[in-house]
Amino acid sequence: MHTEDSPEEPAEHARFGRYLVELEQVADRDEVELVGRVLADPDQVMAQAAVVRHVDRRAAELRPEAAWQEWAGAMARVVDGRPFLVRRLEEWSLYRSVVLRLPWHRDDLLAASDRLQLRTAAGSNPEALAVLAAHGRTKRIRSTARAGLARLNPA
């Protein structure tokens, strides 16, 4: 029981913190097993929050194509059936394609979350910036993309 006199941390908060530490320190060979164990936690909101932080951190650091494909495939299998996590992986793949100037589709970018559109609008891919400057979902996204275009093409 948590009261003002008892600063006891709720169990799910303690597990969340422990999961974050374990995920940050996990060896590559044990990553899928650990993510699966975290996702087996009865508190799915907490478990998926820990895993999405892990996915965001790992997706941002993986660059070589072969390593990305292997990692993303393994993560896709372990998060299967969890729409939020599946979408986050898909968006990281799209973001990676935009940043590395690999093939990507305009409609995918326009259907992406505000989070991904804003992250992309802060980037330097002129094609993506032009799409988002004209059709980004929010005023902030469009404005950020326009600023990016101006930065790339100073008058």
Steps between C-alpha positions, in 0.01 A plus 500: 500500500631844408434786742671829569663344807610196299703596193478142372525488125215315324613159372441587133719810534782292645463241221496775237827643632656155520387420144651822369836419660492140377406607146776757492760244607379191312741321269389481138462122516260528798300800382205322340455271801507796741253704292271197495527464877421869552199472269374203704454733800135519609510882492498540121501881503815505710664215308438658160621837628830339603532318168421810291777690679734213420388488136546875464850487645611199297340608172676834520843337535480224236620617161653225282232341281571136591500573874181706468316230306599230747410708804173639361390153390568353843321787674203474261458135593514563874260800496254338257141551612574827679388770254675793668838325502455364147422850376799649682731250329341575163548872557865452593544311172338786311707760685815304427410486131442876488820585688719260302329602174379149431171452312194615693143599415343840546170346616679306774655821630167683492330212684773491767455627854552863591810387689659352188393787275651753739823302535523477121418870458802580717723301263674579176336291227373767258235274347354415841520862612309614191227241561467597866520875435198470272304217660626437853224418744551795736599862469814426705605221261443718193687791658793282607524351151490845338779613732699193400453578132611860559808368682584274205431768240599836648383794293 
